[in-house]
Amino acid sequence: MKNRIKFLFIVLFGSSLLFSCMDEVKSTYSFRTMMPVYLEMKDVRAKLIAIAPAQEIENAGKIYIYKDYLLINEPNKGIHVYDNKNPANPINLSFIPIEGNIDLAVNSDILYADNYVDLLAFDLTNIRNIRLMKRVEDVFNHLYQHSTGKIITFKDTVLTSDSPSWAFETMWMVRPNMSLSSNMAKASQSYGTGGSMARFTLMDGHLFAVDASTLRVFDVQNPAEPKFLKPIELGWGIETIFPFQQKLFIGSNRGMHIYDASNPSSPTRMAVYEHVLSCDPVVVNEEYAFVTLRSGNFCANGVNELHVLDIKDPYQPKLKKAYPMLNPHGLGLAENYLYVAEGKYGLKSFKINDIQSIDKNQLEFIQSMKSADLIPGPKSLIVIGPDGVCQYDYSNPAKLKKLSCIQVSNPIEVS
Amino acid sequence: MKNQILFFIALFFCGLQASLAQTKPRFTQVEVGFLTGKTKNIWEDKTESRVNFSFSAFHGKKVFRNQALGLFLGLDHYPSVTLLPVGLGWRGFLGKSSKPQFFGSLDLGYGSTLLEKVERTDWSSTWHESGLMLRPAVGIKLPAKKGKWALTASIGYKRQPSYFYEGSHSQSENKPKIPLFRTKATLPAGFSYLSSTSILYHSLNFQVGILF
């Protein structure tokens, strides 16, 4: 028995040295990128736009308040229509499917919305029977890829490869959060009329639309028959547009442009207030413009400030005071009160009677209310953030009261 | 987190010890040995042999006359990662316990990566994960002439996966969560880039130990 055990022991030990198994080694490389998607506009135009039943919001884009309704853009997909008679209980009514849509505005019961390179006009007279009335073709033609005549859009895509070099050799090794289209998409998220981060705005029978570099002017004096008038080059980095008293205040990542729109069909530049590279929406009252500068994303510069500019002479805006902020995103003005969305830090309200001591007149700082943008509406303060689209009773600016939140399946991330 | 997991493992073993103490017979087997295999060097595209240290401790009780079930905890030191497998084990013996016996064993568990550090900066994270570990083996048990202890020697096959991840964050301000267990997503939320190297270790495992 002992010999058999010795023999077995030796065989076991020896075999473990002589034989061995091969490991399975595999590497994969995954990255998120913006893949180009090429589309023929004739195919897009051929599709019938039929109003669909209410759908849940995946991503909340621009928000527009129209009468008792909330119009919420689903970036690149369409527009959700909510009945907001009771802000404590908004009711999802319907969805207008519009490919490539990122912005909207309403004038005299006519909804204007972009559809890739085209501008569409819908009749909202009967909110339960919304109809497409007019299509103005080839106005946002910066989306055209000139060599092919097709439009180029970008889709957030995850690619996986088993080659480490492949990801870097291809031209699509783009960090989506750093890409221009992402920046534009981010800019299209949230915002709205009254919102400081709007890109479509209406004034004096004209629709003004800004993209990254151009202001486009439409005559909508006959609301059902929008006419494209002209493009005006502004320079790169345009982000937001805010109309006030026949002037357009255009926020860019290099500064604030002021345009005289007393002749709305042909706005002319009055001044450019330049500062450091930052992301900056603008709101305005009779005497002052309030601009937030923040670090993050495309416009990283490490500056987080609220600038108050004297615009009594719009040809010569002057910086009156700069206040340090945490990470200000959108902002909103309602009478003598200023509301600032501080990203992940929360939401602040200020009394602005004395623009030299706004920081001393902070009324409330709600740290639990993470926010990217806000719109002071007639019935409620609409706050867009990680919780979705929330509405607050702001009749007492020192004590906001939550009324409701519309859930969003991919809520905006704030940083 | 790691301390909590270690605490629960210790608690689990202590609880088992206490419960088994009331229903003898029970035994413990402590083994050391090595794992041999061939692995592919992906950077130089060549095959290399490896011999790695292995340790395991099994504590069980007899559920039939010659069979035992219990828990095991091990340590396997591979070239690029050290894993702590933990799980359930079975031991089956042939013949009388007072004489040399052949035995078979099967260990089934999860390879923990508690000993591996998660490296994080604002822009990137690197971490290890593991998965299902399986070790069937056969061996012999040589009882001591005096006392209740025995020497054991076994040869087995050990299957154990290891995953190494290097990821870039989408936003420097928001560090994404590192999945606690093996992630199925090609790109978990919050990452813009992720490289994943998976190695499924197939090893012959030779171990010697004592049983008491």
Interface residues (C-beta under 8 A of the other chain):
Chain A: M1 I5 L8 F9 L12 F13 S15 S16 L17 F19 S20 C21 M22 D23 E24 V25 K26 S27 T28 Y29 S30 F31 R32 V158 T160 P164 A167 R175 P176 N177 G296 N297 K344 E413 S415
Chain B: F34 T36 G37 K38 T39 K40 I42 T47 S49 K99 P100 G139 I140 L142 A153 S154 I155 Y157 S170 Q171 E173 N174 T186 L187 F191 S192 Y193 L194 S195 S196 T197 S198 I199 L200 Y201 H202 S203 L204 N205 F206
